[in-house]
Amino acid sequence: MLGPSLDEDDLIINQPNLKDAIMHFLLITWKLFFSMIPPVKTGGGWPAFFIALAMVGGITAIVGDVAELLGCTL
């Protein structure tokens, strides 16, 4: 979450810096993609496990294909 946060002692409020804001907006696609995983409390966690496993497998396949394409190109 992009916003002010408290330190460990709850005494100082830390404001987000420019790096935090840039990374938040660059990674918003991944955050939205993985928000499709259902909560762990539904179905004893099994639906969340299998959907997350399928998403990780799909991303691994995409990264493998892109790496192979880059290797052939170079």
N, CA, C, O and CB atoms as a CASP TS submission, in Angstrom:
PFRMAT TS
TARGET T0000
AUTHOR 0000-0000-0000
METHOD Language model
MODEL 1
PARENT N/A
ATOM      1  N   MET     1       0.846  -1.162   0.000  1.00  0.00           N
ATOM      2  CA  MET     1       0.000   0.000   0.000  1.00  0.00           C
ATOM      3  C   MET     1       0.899   1.235   0.000  1.00  0.00           C
ATOM      4  O   MET     1       1.901   1.292   0.714  1.00  0.00           O
ATOM      5  CB  MET     1      -0.967  -0.008   1.218  1.00  0.00           C
ATOM      6  N   LEU     2       0.541   2.174  -0.774  1.00  0.00           N
ATOM      7  CA  LEU     2       1.310   3.407  -0.862  1.00  0.00           C
ATOM      8  C   LEU     2       0.669   4.432   0.053  1.00  0.00           C
ATOM      9  O   LEU     2      -0.452   4.875  -0.196  1.00  0.00           O
ATOM     10  CB  LEU     2       1.383   3.931  -2.328  1.00  0.00           C
ATOM     11  N   GLY     3       1.359   4.805   1.093  1.00  0.00           N
ATOM     12  CA  GLY     3       0.846   5.794   2.030  1.00  0.00           C
ATOM     13  C   GLY     3       1.741   5.878   3.250  1.00  0.00           C
ATOM     14  O   GLY     3       2.700   5.116   3.376  1.00  0.00           O
ATOM     15  N   PRO     4       1.434   6.797   4.145  1.00  0.00           N
ATOM     16  CA  PRO     4       2.248   6.935   5.355  1.00  0.00           C
ATOM     17  C   PRO     4       2.172   5.684   6.212  1.00  0.00           C
ATOM     18  O   PRO     4       1.142   5.010   6.254  1.00  0.00           O
ATOM     19  CB  PRO     4       1.802   8.150   6.165  1.00  0.00           C
ATOM     20  N   SER     5       3.269   5.376   6.897  1.00  0.00           N
ATOM     21  CA  SER     5       3.299   4.215   7.782  1.00  0.00           C
ATOM     22  C   SER     5       4.027   4.583   9.062  1.00  0.00           C
ATOM     23  O   SER     5       4.862   5.488   9.076  1.00  0.00           O
ATOM     24  CB  SER     5       3.978   3.004   7.094  1.00  0.00           C
ATOM     25  N   LEU     6       3.704   3.875  10.139  1.00  0.00           N
ATOM     26  CA  LEU     6       4.348   4.097  11.426  1.00  0.00           C
ATOM     27  C   LEU     6       5.575   3.220  11.539  1.00  0.00           C
ATOM     28  O   LEU     6       5.629   2.140  10.951  1.00  0.00           O
ATOM     29  CB  LEU     6       3.378   3.819  12.585  1.00  0.00           C
ATOM     30  N   ASP     7       6.569   3.683  12.299  1.00  0.00           N
ATOM     31  CA  ASP     7       7.751   2.856  12.519  1.00  0.00           C
ATOM     32  C   ASP     7       7.438   1.787  13.558  1.00  0.00           C
ATOM     33  O   ASP     7       6.293   1.665  13.993  1.00  0.00           O
ATOM     34  CB  ASP     7       8.954   3.718  12.969  1.00  0.00           C
ATOM     35  N   GLU     8       8.433   1.019  13.957  1.00  0.00           N
ATOM     36  CA  GLU     8       8.218  -0.108  14.874  1.00  0.00           C
ATOM     37  C   GLU     8       7.708   0.332  16.236  1.00  0.00           C
ATOM     38  O   GLU     8       6.960  -0.404  16.880  1.00  0.00           O
ATOM     39  CB  GLU     8       9.501  -0.884  15.049  1.00  0.00           C
ATOM     40  N   ASP     9       8.097   1.520  16.687  1.00  0.00           N
ATOM     41  CA  ASP     9       7.681   2.000  18.003  1.00  0.00           C
ATOM     42  C   ASP     9       6.413   2.839  17.942  1.00  0.00           C
ATOM     43  O   ASP     9       5.974   3.361  18.967  1.00  0.00           O
ATOM     44  CB  ASP     9       8.790   2.807  18.631  1.00  0.00           C
ATOM     45  N   ASP    10       5.815   2.977  16.759  1.00  0.00           N
ATOM     46  CA  ASP    10       4.606   3.772  16.541  1.00  0.00           C
ATOM     47  C   ASP    10       4.780   5.222  16.971  1.00  0.00           C
ATOM     48  O   ASP    10       3.836   5.852  17.448  1.00  0.00           O
ATOM     49  CB  ASP    10       3.443   3.158  17.287  1.00  0.00           C
ATOM     50  N   LEU    11       5.981   5.745  16.800  1.00  0.00           N
ATOM     51  CA  LEU    11       6.246   7.117  17.208  1.00  0.00           C
ATOM     52  C   LEU    11       6.435   8.057  16.018  1.00  0.00           C
ATOM     53  O   LEU    11       6.052   9.224  16.088  1.00  0.00           O
ATOM     54  CB  LEU    11       7.470   7.160  18.091  1.00  0.00           C
ATOM     55  N   ILE    12       7.016   7.565  14.937  1.00  0.00           N
ATOM     56  CA  ILE    12       7.352   8.403  13.801  1.00  0.00           C
ATOM     57  C   ILE    12       6.559   7.931  12.581  1.00  0.00           C
ATOM     58  O   ILE    12       6.494   6.736  12.295  1.00  0.00           O
ATOM     59  CB  ILE    12       8.880   8.370  13.522  1.00  0.00           C
ATOM     60  N   ILE    13       5.964   8.875  11.874  1.00  0.00           N
ATOM     61  CA  ILE    13       5.238   8.550  10.654  1.00  0.00           C
ATOM     62  C   ILE    13       6.198   8.698   9.481  1.00  0.00           C
ATOM     63  O   ILE    13       6.753   9.772   9.250  1.00  0.00           O
ATOM     64  CB  ILE    13       3.979   9.464  10.476  1.00  0.00           C
ATOM     65  N   ASN    14       6.386   7.607   8.742  1.00  0.00           N
ATOM     66  CA  ASN    14       7.259   7.607   7.575  1.00  0.00           C
ATOM     67  C   ASN    14       6.436   7.862   6.329  1.00  0.00           C
ATOM     68  O   ASN    14       5.506   7.112   6.034  1.00  0.00           O
ATOM     69  CB  ASN    14       8.027   6.275   7.456  1.00  0.00           C
ATOM     70  N   GLN    15       6.768   8.912   5.596  1.00  0.00           N
ATOM     71  CA  GLN    15       6.080   9.233   4.352  1.00  0.00           C
ATOM     72  C   GLN    15       6.715   8.436   3.210  1.00  0.00           C
ATOM     73  O   GLN    15       7.925   8.213   3.224  1.00  0.00           O
ATOM     74  CB  GLN    15       6.137  10.764   4.061  1.00  0.00           C
ATOM     75  N   PRO    16       5.930   8.005   2.227  1.00  0.00           N
ATOM     76  CA  PRO    16       6.512   7.290   1.083  1.00  0.00           C
ATOM     77  C   PRO    16       7.402   8.236   0.259  1.00  0.00           C
ATOM     78  O   PRO    16       7.082   9.409   0.067  1.00  0.00           O
ATOM     79  CB  PRO    16       5.387   6.687   0.186  1.00  0.00           C
ATOM     80  N   ASN    17       8.513   7.694  -0.214  1.00  0.00           N
ATOM     81  CA  ASN    17       9.413   8.510  -1.031  1.00  0.00           C
ATOM     82  C   ASN    17       9.126   8.259  -2.513  1.00  0.00           C
ATOM     83  O   ASN    17       8.236   7.480  -2.853  1.00  0.00           O
ATOM     84  CB  ASN    17      10.903   8.194  -0.698  1.00  0.00           C
ATOM     85  N   LEU    18       9.872   8.914  -3.379  1.00  0.00           N
ATOM     86  CA  LEU    18       9.640   8.812  -4.821  1.00  0.00           C
ATOM     87  C   LEU    18       9.860   7.389  -5.325  1.00  0.00           C
ATOM     88  O   LEU    18       9.116   6.921  -6.187  1.00  0.00           O
ATOM     89  CB  LEU    18      10.555   9.776  -5.573  1.00  0.00           C
ATOM     90  N   LYS    19      10.874   6.689  -4.801  1.00  0.00           N
ATOM     91  CA  LYS    19      11.143   5.307  -5.219  1.00  0.00           C
ATOM     92  C   LYS    19       9.956   4.408  -4.890  1.00  0.00           C
ATOM     93  O   LYS    19       9.558   3.580  -5.710  1.00  0.00           O
ATOM     94  CB  LYS    19      12.421   4.770  -4.536  1.00  0.00           C
ATOM     95  N   ASP    20       9.392   4.566  -3.698  1.00  0.00           N
ATOM     96  CA  ASP    20       8.225   3.764  -3.323  1.00  0.00           C
ATOM     97  C   ASP    20       7.044   4.017  -4.258  1.00  0.00           C
ATOM     98  O   ASP    20       6.348   3.078  -4.644  1.00  0.00           O
ATOM     99  CB  ASP    20       7.819   4.065  -1.880  1.00  0.00           C
ATOM    100  N   ALA    21       6.815   5.272  -4.621  1.00  0.00           N
ATOM    101  CA  ALA    21       5.700   5.613  -5.508  1.00  0.00           C
ATOM    102  C   ALA    21       5.912   5.043  -6.905  1.00  0.00           C
ATOM    103  O   ALA    21       4.979   4.511  -7.507  1.00  0.00           O
ATOM    104  CB  ALA    21       5.524   7.132  -5.584  1.00  0.00           C
ATOM    105  N   ILE    22       7.133   5.151  -7.424  1.00  0.00           N
ATOM    106  CA  ILE    22       7.415   4.631  -8.767  1.00  0.00           C
ATOM    107  C   ILE    22       7.249   3.122  -8.799  1.00  0.00           C
ATOM    108  O   ILE    22       6.627   2.593  -9.720  1.00  0.00           O
ATOM    109  CB  ILE    22       8.835   5.017  -9.214  1.00  0.00           C
ATOM    110  N   MET    23       7.793   2.418  -7.811  1.00  0.00           N
ATOM    111  CA  MET    23       7.674   0.959  -7.776  1.00  0.00           C
ATOM    112  C   MET    23       6.216   0.526  -7.616  1.00  0.00           C
ATOM    113  O   MET    23       5.801  -0.479  -8.192  1.00  0.00           O
ATOM    114  CB  MET    23       8.521   0.384  -6.634  1.00  0.00           C
ATOM    115  N   HIS    24       5.443   1.279  -6.838  1.00  0.00           N
ATOM    116  CA  HIS    24       4.032   0.956  -6.654  1.00  0.00           C
ATOM    117  C   HIS    24       3.291   0.994  -7.991  1.00  0.00           C
ATOM    118  O   HIS    24       2.525   0.082  -8.303  1.00  0.00           O
ATOM    119  CB  HIS    24       3.384   1.930  -5.657  1.00  0.00           C
ATOM    120  N   PHE    25       3.515   2.041  -8.776  1.00  0.00           N
ATOM    121  CA  PHE    25       2.797   2.169 -10.042  1.00  0.00           C
ATOM    122  C   PHE    25       3.353   1.257 -11.132  1.00  0.00           C
ATOM    123  O   PHE    25       2.617   0.878 -12.043  1.00  0.00           O
ATOM    124  CB  PHE    25       2.844   3.601 -10.512  1.00  0.00           C
ATOM    125  N   LEU    26       4.646   0.891 -11.058  1.00  0.00           N
ATOM    126  CA  LEU    26       5.191  -0.061 -12.029  1.00  0.00           C
ATOM    127  C   LEU    26       4.669  -1.474 -11.772  1.00  0.00           C
ATOM    128  O   LEU    26       4.493  -2.249 -12.712  1.00  0.00           O
ATOM    129  CB  LEU    26       6.725  -0.052 -11.982  1.00  0.00           C
ATOM    130  N   LEU    27       4.424  -1.809 -10.519  1.00  0.00           N
ATOM    131  CA  LEU    27       4.011  -3.165 -10.163  1.00  0.00           C
ATOM    132  C   LEU    27       2.512  -3.314  -9.959  1.00  0.00           C
ATOM    133  O   LEU    27       2.061  -4.370  -9.516  1.00  0.00           O
ATOM    134  CB  LEU    27       4.718  -3.593  -8.921  1.00  0.00           C
ATOM    135  N   ILE    28       1.727  -2.290 -10.267  1.00  0.00           N
ATOM    136  CA  ILE    28       0.286  -2.357 -10.041  1.00  0.00           C
ATOM    137  C   ILE    28      -0.363  -3.458 -10.885  1.00  0.00           C
ATOM    138  O   ILE    28      -1.356  -4.048 -10.458  1.00  0.00           O
ATOM    139  CB  ILE    28      -0.358  -1.007 -10.356  1.00  0.00           C
ATOM    140  N   THR    29       0.175  -3.744 -12.068  1.00  0.00           N
ATOM    141  CA  THR    29      -0.379  -4.810 -12.911  1.00  0.00           C
ATOM    142  C   THR    29      -0.258  -6.158 -12.221  1.00  0.00           C
ATOM    143  O   THR    29      -1.202  -6.947 -12.218  1.00  0.00           O
ATOM    144  CB  THR    29       0.331  -4.850 -14.274  1.00  0.00           C
ATOM    145  N   TRP    30       0.911  -6.423 -11.633  1.00  0.00           N
ATOM    146  CA  TRP    30       1.098  -7.699 -10.922  1.00  0.00           C
ATOM    147  C   TRP    30       0.191  -7.782  -9.705  1.00  0.00           C
ATOM    148  O   TRP    30      -0.360  -8.842  -9.408  1.00  0.00           O
ATOM    149  CB  TRP    30       2.566  -7.870 -10.492  1.00  0.00           C
ATOM    150  N   LYS    31       0.036  -6.671  -9.004  1.00  0.00           N
ATOM    151  CA  LYS    31      -0.830  -6.666  -7.823  1.00  0.00           C
ATOM    152  C   LYS    31      -2.273  -6.967  -8.209  1.00  0.00           C
ATOM    153  O   LYS    31      -2.955  -7.725  -7.520  1.00  0.00           O
ATOM    154  CB  LYS    31      -0.747  -5.313  -7.098  1.00  0.00           C
ATOM    155  N   LEU    32      -2.738  -6.382  -9.299  1.00  0.00           N
ATOM    156  CA  LEU    32      -4.102  -6.646  -9.748  1.00  0.00           C
ATOM    157  C   LEU    32      -4.254  -8.073 -10.263  1.00  0.00           C
ATOM    158  O   LEU    32      -5.284  -8.705 -10.030  1.00  0.00           O
ATOM    159  CB  LEU    32      -4.500  -5.655 -10.836  1.00  0.00           C
ATOM    160  N   PHE    33      -3.245  -8.586 -10.957  1.00  0.00           N
ATOM    161  CA  PHE    33      -3.290  -9.947 -11.478  1.00  0.00           C
ATOM    162  C   PHE    33      -3.395 -10.962 -10.336  1.00  0.00           C
ATOM    163  O   PHE    33      -4.222 -11.872 -10.386  1.00  0.00           O
ATOM    164  CB  PHE    33      -2.047 -10.232 -12.334  1.00  0.00           C
ATOM    165  N   PHE    34      -2.562 -10.805  -9.318  1.00  0.00           N
ATOM    166  CA  PHE    34      -2.568 -11.762  -8.215  1.00  0.00           C
ATOM    167  C   PHE    34      -3.670 -11.502  -7.198  1.00  0.00           C
ATOM    168  O   PHE    34      -3.846 -12.293  -6.270  1.00  0.00           O
ATOM    169  CB  PHE    34      -1.240 -11.741  -7.524  1.00  0.00           C
ATOM    170  N   SER    35      -4.413 -10.416  -7.351  1.00  0.00           N
ATOM    171  CA  SER    35      -5.557 -10.202  -6.457  1.00  0.00           C
ATOM    172  C   SER    35      -6.728 -11.100  -6.834  1.00  0.00           C
ATOM    173  O   SER    35      -7.722 -11.153  -6.111  1.00  0.00           O
ATOM    174  CB  SER    35      -5.995  -8.733  -6.489  1.00  0.00           C
ATOM    175  N   MET    36      -6.623 -11.809  -7.963  1.00  0.00           N
ATOM    176  CA  MET    36      -7.678 -12.747  -8.367  1.00  0.00           C
ATOM    177  C   MET    36      -7.631 -14.046  -7.568  1.00  0.00           C
ATOM    178  O   MET    36      -8.544 -14.864  -7.678  1.00  0.00           O
ATOM    179  CB  MET    36      -7.559 -13.058  -9.854  1.00  0.00           C
ATOM    180  N   ILE    37      -6.591 -14.251  -6.768  1.00  0.00           N
ATOM    181  CA  ILE    37      -6.502 -15.451  -5.932  1.00  0.00           C
ATOM    182  C   ILE    37      -7.524 -15.320  -4.804  1.00  0.00           C
ATOM    183  O   ILE    37      -7.553 -14.295  -4.124  1.00  0.00           O
ATOM    184  CB  ILE    37      -5.046 -15.648  -5.359  1.00  0.00           C
ATOM    185  N   PRO    38      -8.360 -16.332  -4.592  1.00  0.00           N
ATOM    186  CA  PRO    38      -9.388 -16.226  -3.547  1.00  0.00           C
ATOM    187  C   PRO    38      -8.769 -16.233  -2.152  1.00  0.00           C
ATOM    188  O   PRO    38      -7.623 -16.650  -1.986  1.00  0.00           O
ATOM    189  CB  PRO    38     -10.396 -17.375  -3.675  1.00  0.00           C
ATOM    190  N   PRO    39      -9.512 -15.776  -1.152  1.00  0.00           N
ATOM    191  CA  PRO    39      -9.005 -15.793   0.219  1.00  0.00           C
ATOM    192  C   PRO    39      -8.713 -17.219   0.688  1.00  0.00           C
ATOM    193  O   PRO    39      -9.341 -18.173   0.228  1.00  0.00           O
ATOM    194  CB  PRO    39     -10.009 -15.126   1.163  1.00  0.00           C
ATOM    195  N   VAL    40      -7.768 -17.353   1.593  1.00  0.00           N
ATOM    196  CA  VAL    40      -7.351 -18.675   2.072  1.00  0.00           C
ATOM    197  C   VAL    40      -8.455 -19.344   2.881  1.00  0.00           C
ATOM    198  O   VAL    40      -8.491 -20.571   2.967  1.00  0.00           O
ATOM    199  CB  VAL    40      -6.081 -18.561   2.921  1.00  0.00           C
ATOM    200  N   LYS    41      -9.349 -18.570   3.469  1.00  0.00           N
ATOM    201  CA  LYS    41     -10.399 -19.139   4.312  1.00  0.00           C
ATOM    202  C   LYS    41     -11.454 -19.900   3.515  1.00  0.00           C
ATOM    203  O   LYS    41     -12.179 -20.715   4.086  1.00  0.00           O
ATOM    204  CB  LYS    41     -11.064 -18.045   5.105  1.00  0.00           C
ATOM    205  N   THR    42     -11.556 -19.654   2.204  1.00  0.00           N
ATOM    206  CA  THR    42     -12.564 -20.363   1.412  1.00  0.00           C
ATOM    207  C   THR    42     -12.025 -21.716   0.969  1.00  0.00           C
ATOM    208  O   THR    42     -10.912 -21.817   0.453  1.00  0.00           O
ATOM    209  CB  THR    42     -12.986 -19.525   0.185  1.00  0.00           C
ATOM    210  N   GLY    43     -12.813 -22.732   1.174  1.00  0.00           N
ATOM    211  CA  GLY    43     -12.461 -24.075   0.718  1.00  0.00           C
ATOM    212  C   GLY    43     -11.259 -24.678   1.419  1.00  0.00           C
ATOM    213  O   GLY    43     -10.601 -25.559   0.866  1.00  0.00           O
ATOM    214  N   GLY    44     -10.966 -24.229   2.604  1.00  0.00           N
ATOM    215  CA  GLY    44      -9.824 -24.782   3.336  1.00  0.00           C
ATOM    216  C   GLY    44      -8.475 -24.385   2.753  1.00  0.00           C
ATOM    217  O   GLY    44      -7.452 -24.973   3.104  1.00  0.00           O
ATOM    218  N   GLY    45      -8.462 -23.400   1.874  1.00  0.00           N
ATOM    219  CA  GLY    45      -7.214 -22.939   1.286  1.00  0.00           C
ATOM    220  C   GLY    45      -6.839 -23.635  -0.010  1.00  0.00           C
ATOM    221  O   GLY    45      -5.909 -23.200  -0.689  1.00  0.00           O
ATOM    222  N   TRP    46      -7.535 -24.699  -0.369  1.00  0.00           N
ATOM    223  CA  TRP    46      -7.191 -25.448  -1.583  1.00  0.00           C
ATOM    224  C   TRP    46      -7.417 -24.663  -2.862  1.00  0.00           C
ATOM    225  O   TRP    46      -6.564 -24.702  -3.749  1.00  0.00           O
ATOM    226  CB  TRP    46      -7.987 -26.713  -1.639  1.00  0.00           C
ATOM    227  N   PRO    47      -8.543 -23.944  -2.996  1.00  0.00           N
ATOM    228  CA  PRO    47      -8.690 -23.142  -4.227  1.00  0.00           C
ATOM    229  C   PRO    47      -7.584 -22.085  -4.370  1.00  0.00           C
ATOM    230  O   PRO    47      -7.060 -21.874  -5.464  1.00  0.00           O
ATOM    231  CB  PRO    47     -10.064 -22.453  -4.241  1.00  0.00           C
ATOM    232  N   ALA    48      -7.240 -21.436  -3.277  1.00  0.00           N
ATOM    233  CA  ALA    48      -6.173 -20.425  -3.318  1.00  0.00           C
ATOM    234  C   ALA    48      -4.848 -21.060  -3.716  1.00  0.00           C
ATOM    235  O   ALA    48      -4.087 -20.486  -4.494  1.00  0.00           O
ATOM    236  CB  ALA    48      -6.033 -19.724  -1.950  1.00  0.00           C
ATOM    237  N   PHE    49      -4.577 -22.240  -3.182  1.00  0.00           N
ATOM    238  CA  PHE    49      -3.320 -22.925  -3.491  1.00  0.00           C
ATOM    239  C   PHE    49      -3.231 -23.268  -4.972  1.00  0.00           C
ATOM    240  O   PHE    49      -2.217 -22.996  -5.614  1.00  0.00           O
ATOM    241  CB  PHE    49      -3.183 -24.198  -2.650  1.00  0.00           C
ATOM    242  N   PHE    50      -4.288 -23.863  -5.516  1.00  0.00           N
ATOM    243  CA  PHE    50      -4.230 -24.309  -6.903  1.00  0.00           C
ATOM    244  C   PHE    50      -4.252 -23.137  -7.897  1.00  0.00           C
ATOM    245  O   PHE    50      -3.594 -23.194  -8.936  1.00  0.00           O
ATOM    246  CB  PHE    50      -5.389 -25.248  -7.187  1.00  0.00           C
ATOM    247  N   ILE    51      -5.001 -22.087  -7.583  1.00  0.00           N
ATOM    248  CA  ILE    51      -5.016 -20.924  -8.470  1.00  0.00           C
ATOM    249  C   ILE    51      -3.670 -20.214  -8.439  1.00  0.00           C
ATOM    250  O   ILE    51      -3.163 -19.803  -9.483  1.00  0.00           O
ATOM    251  CB  ILE    51      -6.139 -19.953  -8.074  1.00  0.00           C
ATOM    252  N   ALA    52      -3.085 -20.064  -7.247  1.00  0.00           N
ATOM    253  CA  ALA    52      -1.760 -19.443  -7.152  1.00  0.00           C
ATOM    254  C   ALA    52      -0.714 -20.298  -7.855  1.00  0.00           C
ATOM    255  O   ALA    52       0.174 -19.766  -8.522  1.00  0.00           O
ATOM    256  CB  ALA    52      -1.366 -19.229  -5.679  1.00  0.00           C
ATOM    257  N   LEU    53      -0.810 -21.604  -7.715  1.00  0.00           N
ATOM    258  CA  LEU    53       0.131 -22.504  -8.385  1.00  0.00           C
ATOM    259  C   LEU    53       0.015 -22.383  -9.907  1.00  0.00           C
ATOM    260  O   LEU    53       1.024 -22.376 -10.612  1.00  0.00           O
ATOM    261  CB  LEU    53      -0.117 -23.961  -7.948  1.00  0.00           C
ATOM    262  N   ALA    54      -1.216 -22.287 -10.406  1.00  0.00           N
ATOM    263  CA  ALA    54      -1.415 -22.135 -11.851  1.00  0.00           C
ATOM    264  C   ALA    54      -0.873 -20.793 -12.337  1.00  0.00           C
ATOM    265  O   ALA    54      -0.279 -20.721 -13.412  1.00  0.00           O
ATOM    266  CB  ALA    54      -2.908 -22.262 -12.205  1.00  0.00           C
ATOM    267  N   MET    55      -1.070 -19.742 -11.564  1.00  0.00           N
ATOM    268  CA  MET    55      -0.557 -18.425 -11.964  1.00  0.00           C
ATOM    269  C   MET    55       0.965 -18.400 -11.975  1.00  0.00           C
ATOM    270  O   MET    55       1.569 -17.848 -12.895  1.00  0.00           O
ATOM    271  CB  MET    55      -1.085 -17.340 -11.023  1.00  0.00           C
ATOM    272  N   VAL    56       1.580 -18.983 -10.979  1.00  0.00           N
ATOM    273  CA  VAL    56       3.048 -19.035 -10.933  1.00  0.00           C
ATOM    274  C   VAL    56       3.571 -19.878 -12.096  1.00  0.00           C
ATOM    275  O   VAL    56       4.573 -19.518 -12.713  1.00  0.00           O
ATOM    276  CB  VAL    56       3.541 -19.617  -9.573  1.00  0.00           C
ATOM    277  N   GLY    57       2.908 -20.990 -12.400  1.00  0.00           N
ATOM    278  CA  GLY    57       3.308 -21.814 -13.542  1.00  0.00           C
ATOM    279  C   GLY    57       3.171 -21.073 -14.856  1.00  0.00           C
ATOM    280  O   GLY    57       4.034 -21.184 -15.727  1.00  0.00           O
ATOM    281  N   GLY    58       2.086 -20.311 -15.006  1.00  0.00           N
ATOM    282  CA  GLY    58       1.893 -19.542 -16.230  1.00  0.00           C
ATOM    283  C   GLY    58       2.951 -18.459 -16.398  1.00  0.00           C
ATOM    284  O   GLY    58       3.471 -18.262 -17.496  1.00  0.00           O
ATOM    285  N   ILE    59       3.266 -17.765 -15.328  1.00  0.00           N
ATOM    286  CA  ILE    59       4.297 -16.727 -15.396  1.00  0.00           C
ATOM    287  C   ILE    59       5.660 -17.341 -15.665  1.00  0.00           C
ATOM    288  O   ILE    59       6.465 -16.760 -16.393  1.00  0.00           O
ATOM    289  CB  ILE    59       4.333 -15.913 -14.096  1.00  0.00           C
ATOM    290  N   THR    60       5.932 -18.506 -15.088  1.00  0.00           N
ATOM    291  CA  THR    60       7.196 -19.190 -15.348  1.00  0.00           C
ATOM    292  C   THR    60       7.312 -19.572 -16.820  1.00  0.00           C
ATOM    293  O   THR    60       8.384 -19.443 -17.411  1.00  0.00           O
ATOM    294  CB  THR    60       7.323 -20.439 -14.465  1.00  0.00           C
ATOM    295  N   ALA    61       6.230 -20.035 -17.407  1.00  0.00           N
ATOM    296  CA  ALA    61       6.249 -20.385 -18.834  1.00  0.00           C
ATOM    297  C   ALA    61       6.491 -19.152 -19.696  1.00  0.00           C
ATOM    298  O   ALA    61       7.251 -19.213 -20.663  1.00  0.00           O
ATOM    299  CB  ALA    61       4.929 -21.058 -19.242  1.00  0.00           C
ATOM    300  N   ILE    62       5.858 -18.043 -19.360  1.00  0.00           N
ATOM    301  CA  ILE    62       6.059 -16.806 -20.121  1.00  0.00           C
ATOM    302  C   ILE    62       7.497 -16.326 -20.001  1.00  0.00           C
ATOM    303  O   ILE    62       8.108 -15.948 -21.001  1.00  0.00           O
ATOM    304  CB  ILE    62       5.098 -15.713 -19.638  1.00  0.00           C
ATOM    305  N   VAL    63       8.047 -16.336 -18.781  1.00  0.00           N
ATOM    306  CA  VAL    63       9.433 -15.892 -18.583  1.00  0.00           C
ATOM    307  C   VAL    63      10.393 -16.820 -19.319  1.00  0.00           C
ATOM    308  O   VAL    63      11.384 -16.356 -19.882  1.00  0.00           O
ATOM    309  CB  VAL    63       9.784 -15.844 -17.075  1.00  0.00           C
ATOM    310  N   GLY    64      10.119 -18.110 -19.325  1.00  0.00           N
ATOM    311  CA  GLY    64      10.968 -19.056 -20.063  1.00  0.00           C
ATOM    312  C   GLY    64      10.954 -18.801 -21.563  1.00  0.00           C
ATOM    313  O   GLY    64      11.991 -18.855 -22.223  1.00  0.00           O
ATOM    314  N   ASP    65       9.756 -18.520 -22.098  1.00  0.00           N
ATOM    315  CA  ASP    65       9.653 -18.224 -23.523  1.00  0.00           C
ATOM    316  C   ASP    65      10.370 -16.922 -23.885  1.00  0.00           C
ATOM    317  O   ASP    65      11.043 -16.846 -24.913  1.00  0.00           O
ATOM    318  CB  ASP    65       8.188 -18.142 -23.936  1.00  0.00           C
ATOM    319  N   VAL    66      10.226 -15.909 -23.048  1.00  0.00           N
ATOM    320  CA  VAL    66      10.897 -14.634 -23.312  1.00  0.00           C
ATOM    321  C   VAL    66      12.409 -14.804 -23.206  1.00  0.00           C
ATOM    322  O   VAL    66      13.148 -14.220 -23.999  1.00  0.00           O
ATOM    323  CB  VAL    66      10.408 -13.543 -22.328  1.00  0.00           C
ATOM    324  N   ALA    67      12.884 -15.594 -22.240  1.00  0.00           N
ATOM    325  CA  ALA    67      14.312 -15.828 -22.096  1.00  0.00           C
ATOM    326  C   ALA    67      14.863 -16.594 -23.299  1.00  0.00           C
ATOM    327  O   ALA    67      15.960 -16.300 -23.772  1.00  0.00           O
ATOM    328  CB  ALA    67      14.597 -16.593 -20.801  1.00  0.00           C
ATOM    329  N   GLU    68      14.109 -17.569 -23.790  1.00  0.00           N
ATOM    330  CA  GLU    68      14.541 -18.323 -24.971  1.00  0.00           C
ATOM    331  C   GLU    68      14.599 -17.406 -26.199  1.00  0.00           C
ATOM    332  O   GLU    68      15.547 -17.473 -26.981  1.00  0.00           O
ATOM    333  CB  GLU    68      13.584 -19.517 -25.233  1.00  0.00           C
ATOM    334  N   LEU    69      13.586 -16.556 -26.364  1.00  0.00           N
ATOM    335  CA  LEU    69      13.565 -15.612 -27.478  1.00  0.00           C
ATOM    336  C   LEU    69      14.740 -14.642 -27.397  1.00  0.00           C
ATOM    337  O   LEU    69      15.381 -14.352 -28.407  1.00  0.00           O
ATOM    338  CB  LEU    69      12.243 -14.838 -27.497  1.00  0.00           C
ATOM    339  N   LEU    70      15.017 -14.146 -26.209  1.00  0.00           N
ATOM    340  CA  LEU    70      16.139 -13.241 -26.028  1.00  0.00           C
ATOM    341  C   LEU    70      17.470 -13.936 -26.303  1.00  0.00           C
ATOM    342  O   LEU    70      18.369 -13.349 -26.904  1.00  0.00           O
ATOM    343  CB  LEU    70      16.129 -12.673 -24.619  1.00  0.00           C
ATOM    344  N   GLY    71      17.591 -15.190 -25.862  1.00  0.00           N
ATOM    345  CA  GLY    71      18.800 -15.957 -26.126  1.00  0.00           C
ATOM    346  C   GLY    71      19.008 -16.204 -27.608  1.00  0.00           C
ATOM    347  O   GLY    71      20.132 -16.104 -28.100  1.00  0.00           O
ATOM    348  N   CYS    72      17.946 -16.524 -28.324  1.00  0.00           N
ATOM    349  CA  CYS    72      18.073 -16.744 -29.782  1.00  0.00           C
ATOM    350  C   CYS    72      18.396 -15.443 -30.507  1.00  0.00           C
ATOM    351  O   CYS    72      19.136 -15.440 -31.491  1.00  0.00           O
ATOM    352  CB  CYS    72      16.772 -17.352 -30.356  1.00  0.00           C
ATOM    353  N   THR    73      17.844 -14.349 -30.023  1.00  0.00           N
ATOM    354  CA  THR    73      18.083 -13.058 -30.650  1.00  0.00           C
ATOM    355  C   THR    73      19.531 -12.615 -30.467  1.00  0.00           C
ATOM    356  O   THR    73      20.158 -12.099 -31.391  1.00  0.00           O
ATOM    357  CB  THR    73      17.137 -12.010 -30.078  1.00  0.00           C
ATOM    358  N   LEU    74      20.045 -12.824 -29.272  1.00  0.00           N
ATOM    359  CA  LEU    74      21.433 -12.423 -29.013  1.00  0.00           C
ATOM    360  C   LEU    74      22.406 -13.352 -29.707  1.00  0.00           C
ATOM    361  O   LEU    74      23.618 -13.168 -29.601  1.00  0.00           O
ATOM    362  CB  LEU    74      21.717 -12.402 -27.512  1.00  0.00           C
TER
END
